[in-house]
Amino acid sequence: MRRRGQAGNPGTGGDAPELNARSHCLAQPSPFWNFALGQKVRPHAGEGRCAASRWQAPGRAGGRVPARDGGHVMASMDVATGVQQGGAGQPRDGAGDLAVFMLDPGGRVASWNAGAARLKGYGAAEIIGKPFAIFFGQEEVRQGKPEALLARALRDGHAEAEGRCLRRDGRSFRAHVTLSLIRDAEGRHVGFVEATRDLAPLREREEALRASEEQFRKTMLHSPIGMALVGLDGTFLRVNRACCALLGYGEAELLRLSFQEITHSSDLAGDLRQLEALLQGRTDSYQVEKRYRRRDGELIWGLLSVSLLRDAAGQPMHFISQIQDISRLKRSETALHEERDRLHVTLCAITDGVISTDAEGRICFMNPAAEAATGWMLEEARHRPIEAVFEIADTEAGEALLNPVRVTLATRRPFDLKRQAVLIDRQGERIEVRDSSAPIRAKDGGILGAVLVFQDVRAVRSIEKELEFSTLHDALTGLPNRRKFEAALASAVDSAHMGGGEHTLCFLDLDRFKIVNDSAGHAAGDALLRAVAQTLSRMVRPTDMVARLGDDEFAILLFGCPVTKVRRVLAPVIEAIAAMTFTWEERDYHITTSIGVASIGAVATSASVMKHADVACYAAKLAGRNRISVYDMEDEAGGAHHREIIMATEIRTALREERFRLHAQRIAAIGVERGRHYELLLRMVGKDGALVSPGLFIPVAERYDLMAELDRWVLREVLQRRAPQLAAVPGLSLAVNISAHSLNDPQFLPFFLQLLQDSPLRPQALTLEITETALVSNLTSAGAMLDSIRQLGCRVALDDFGAGLSSFGYLRAFKVDVIKIDGSFIRNLPESVIDLTIVRSIHRIAHEIGAETVAEFVENGLILERLREIGVDYAQGHAIAVPVDLDELIAELRALGGILA
């Protein structure tokens, strides 16, 4: 729209009034005259203001033209929108709210149109001849504005102004006034044409337009949806912030682009087809999902809504576009489709049968596994009742069972068929199945149908039976294992409590089985165990039970057999085992068995009976093996054995529960202090938290072959768990006791060497103490083992030296680094000349072979003084330090400034 104040060309609707139509005036001289408007003229766009100017013929100066047509004077003016051609008379109606007046040269009203009458409120009789100033307010009149306007029009030929005008009723209104000078053919001033427009409607329209534009601007600005005005060529004309944020561009950048440039190439053709349909008028708008490429290269999905704005003539102006980011929705749709595809593939791939039904129990879906199991194809089964396809019956009784789907639909709950069932397929074959069903619910919780899942469990049931057998039977011999044995023993105990008679428990332990296992190998040992199991199974009644408890230990439960008759029953067993000749790799082996017997009476418990049988079995071994021993609580030896077995069990439990602790006792240099020396001593913690005396558990551990396990626990504690702390103490030397059982074990040396290799503790910090008796009893194997250990840097000490009769003789056979003099020679050293002489001799010989000496059981200062006189290197005992927990020692060394981590 051309703004007010811009210059206009003749006939184009500019603001300056111009004559572009002829007006015929009367030729006779008169200050009052009538005239008619000439041809219809086009108004100014959007304003419709009246304009007038002189018309002059081309080439004639002053705009004068000769009189024609009987002396008429000709002039032209553009008065308003809709002014039509008419004959002589007053200004024509049709100017709407435009008031047109003809003024005489003195500025008095000579004529006006109907628009003037409506706008001003005067009748013709009231206004004709009135001065032009009557239309102005008092302030404007006082300021001389009417006269100034007439003077300017007279001077310039044209004048216009805006101000307050008055109506007849005294109300004022804001108006735009245009005043143009009219001359005759001779150039004489003959009057004025004045046009007045009420600006209120115009201002209202302008305000409405501004409000509309502001509303549109705010909508564009604050809309969370991307909005854009797009030119017909696809370029962006205007974009809002949401659109910029969505596409990742700044506004200036985006206005330099077209939508074609940021549309994914695969989506562009469809978008252009829709635009073409819009331009051709085949549709008013369209909506499409398409991909945009953001400024950073990321592809996003947008929901594009497009409409076309046309002008008054129906010509396309530009597109209005709205873009919503639907990337998350598309990802969800993609995920949903993928999930649906995966579900379909999964349902088709799984071996479980799956059938879904509607709320009436009619089949909607079956996967291939369900088709194969039932014999029905989905196309045949669809819409059939579930019972027609999935018919089940009880496995044992054969009676029909309730269909799980019907139960689920009735109860609106999942249903799991607990009973074993068979599916009767289309051909009448029976298949063992396990099935369950669940409701399919809508979002509002309503039932849409049910899903049934079932499995062919024929193979599973077979495996279950095998697993059940394997969990209750020994894999090597096929005999019942400890689990099944303990259940049977519990039943026997309950039977005895309820008066069901007396039963007997027998523990069997093969004699010299370890010789076969170690010399011929584990394969031979396994073969021997299988042979023994077969023999035992043949020797008992079908109602009795033979079980393997572990290793070479077996148990026999004799039901309804009192202990008084057991020897007669078991004697053939002893004889049969002793008569066995086991041949392996052309070598014959003979074994026997020791049997311990315990009665299962009315007051027995499973635990007590097993302990009693174990004690009796141990007693049979001590008595010479290959015999039967019946437990008798009154027997003193049996009671002692019972206590030892309990202690052995406690040792095993303590190992399993990590209830052992290390204590450390200082070994002090009698002369100049050289490093920090300690002997590590093993302590067991009872279930009540109190320490158990080594004198109670060490002898039992030796008799029950548990010392090797204790040795390994100590070495792991020192070389693995505590090694980082101990290795951080400079000059630390630790002595660890090694039993005869470890020296006899061929696997001990590899175990120890691996621990030492992986440990941060230096070999030079470790001394292995071996008792003299242990060393002597393992002369051959100990020699090679000690040489290997010393070559790595560890020291070897001979403990309890002098306790044996041949102690000095064995020093010729082994190289040792330390000789620990037995405490029996130290206790009475101040009073006994013999002990003093023996200690002096041991010390002298030790130094001559390059070994240091340590005196044990140094209990007072007098003994320490005698040792200093002799020259013994180290002393150990309560006069030096009492044993302390290793944790306390570590804390003490840290307090003394050790660098423990």
HELIX and SHEET records of a PDB file:
HELIX    1   1 ALA A   61  GLY A   63  5                                   3    
HELIX    2   2 ALA A  114  LYS A  120  1                                   7    
HELIX    3   3 ALA A  124  ILE A  127  1                                   4    
HELIX    4   4 PHE A  132  PHE A  135  5                                   4    
HELIX    5   5 GLN A  138  ARG A  142  1                                   5    
HELIX    6   6 LYS A  145  ASP A  156  1                                  12    
HELIX    7   7 LEU A  199  HIS A  222  1                                  24    
HELIX    8   8 ARG A  241  LEU A  247  1                                   7    
HELIX    9   9 GLU A  251  LEU A  254  1                                   4    
HELIX   10  10 PHE A  259  ILE A  262  1                                   4    
HELIX   11  11 SER A  265  LEU A  279  1                                  15    
HELIX   12  12 SER A  327  ALA A  349  1                                  23    
HELIX   13  13 PRO A  368  THR A  374  1                                   7    
HELIX   14  14 LEU A  378  ALA A  381  1                                   4    
HELIX   15  15 ILE A  386  VAL A  389  1                                   4    
HELIX   16  16 PRO A  404  THR A  411  1                                   8    
HELIX   17  17 ARG A  458  LEU A  472  1                                  15    
HELIX   18  18 ARG A  482  HIS A  497  1                                  16    
HELIX   19  19 PHE A  513  ALA A  520  1                                   8    
HELIX   20  20 HIS A  522  MET A  539  1                                  18    
HELIX   21  21 VAL A  563  LYS A  565  5                                   3    
HELIX   22  22 VAL A  566  ALA A  579  1                                  14    
HELIX   23  23 SER A  606  LEU A  622  1                                  17    
HELIX   24  24 GLU A  636  ARG A  656  1                                  21    
HELIX   25  25 PRO A  694  ARG A  703  1                                  10    
HELIX   26  26 MET A  707  ARG A  716  1                                  10    
HELIX   27  27 GLU A  717  ARG A  721  3                                   5    
HELIX   28  28 ALA A  723  ALA A  727  1                                   5    
HELIX   29  29 ALA A  740  ASN A  744  1                                   5    
HELIX   30  30 PHE A  748  ASP A  758  1                                  11    
HELIX   31  31 PRO A  763  ALA A  765  5                                   3    
HELIX   32  32 GLU A  772  SER A  777  1                                   6    
HELIX   33  33 LEU A  779  GLN A  791  1                                  13    
HELIX   34  34 SER A  807  TYR A  810  1                                   4    
HELIX   35  35 GLY A  823  PHE A  825  5                                   3    
HELIX   36  36 VAL A  833  GLU A  848  1                                  16    
HELIX   37  37 GLY A  861  ILE A  870  1                                  10    
HELIX   38  38 LEU A  886  ALA A  895  1                                  10    
SHEET    1   A 3 PHE A  35  ALA A  36  0                                        
SHEET    2   A 3 SER A  23  CYS A  25 -1                                        
SHEET    3   A 3 VAL A  73  ALA A  75 -1                                        
SHEET    1   B 2 ALA A  51  ALA A  52  0                                        
SHEET    2   B 2 MET A  77  ASP A  78 -1                                        
SHEET    1   C 5 VAL A 109  TRP A 112  0                                        
SHEET    2   C 5 LEU A  98  LEU A 103 -1                                        
SHEET    3   C 5 HIS A 189  ASP A 198 -1                                        
SHEET    4   C 5 SER A 172  ARG A 183 -1                                        
SHEET    5   C 5 HIS A 158  LEU A 166 -1                                        
SHEET    1   D 5 PHE A 236  VAL A 239  0                                        
SHEET    2   D 5 GLY A 226  VAL A 230 -1                                        
SHEET    3   D 5 PRO A 316  ASP A 325 -1                                        
SHEET    4   D 5 LEU A 299  ARG A 310 -1                                        
SHEET    5   D 5 SER A 285  ARG A 293 -1                                        
SHEET    1   E 5 ILE A 363  MET A 366  0                                        
SHEET    2   E 5 GLY A 353  ASP A 358 -1                                        
SHEET    3   E 5 ILE A 447  ASP A 456 -1                                        
SHEET    4   E 5 ARG A 430  ARG A 441 -1                                        
SHEET    5   E 5 PHE A 415  ASP A 416 -1                                        
SHEET    1   F 6 ILE A 363  MET A 366  0                                        
SHEET    2   F 6 GLY A 353  ASP A 358 -1                                        
SHEET    3   F 6 ILE A 447  ASP A 456 -1                                        
SHEET    4   F 6 ARG A 430  ARG A 441 -1                                        
SHEET    5   F 6 ALA A 421  ILE A 424 -1                                        
SHEET    6   F 6 GLU A 391  ASP A 394 -1                                        
SHEET    1   G 5 MET A 545  GLY A 550  0                                        
SHEET    2   G 5 GLU A 553  LEU A 558 -1                                        
SHEET    3   G 5 HIS A 503  ASP A 511 -1                                        
SHEET    4   G 5 THR A 592  ILE A 600 -1                                        
SHEET    5   G 5 ILE A 628  VAL A 630  1                                        
SHEET    1   H 2 PHE A 582  TRP A 584  0                                        
SHEET    2   H 2 ARG A 587  TYR A 589 -1                                        
SHEET    1   I 9 LEU A 691  VAL A 692  0                                        
SHEET    2   I 9 ARG A 676  VAL A 685 -1                                        
SHEET    3   I 9 PHE A 660  ALA A 669 -1                                        
SHEET    4   I 9 TYR A 874  ALA A 875 -1                                        
SHEET    5   I 9 GLU A 852  ALA A 855  1                                        
SHEET    6   I 9 VAL A 818  ILE A 821  1                                        
SHEET    7   I 9 ARG A 795  PHE A 801  1                                        
SHEET    8   I 9 LEU A 766  THR A 771  1                                        
SHEET    9   I 9 LEU A 732  ILE A 738  1                                        
SHEET    1   J 4 LEU A 691  VAL A 692  0                                        
SHEET    2   J 4 ARG A 676  VAL A 685 -1                                        
SHEET    3   J 4 PHE A 660  ALA A 669 -1                                        
SHEET    4   J 4 VAL A 884  ASP A 885 -1                                        
END                                                                             
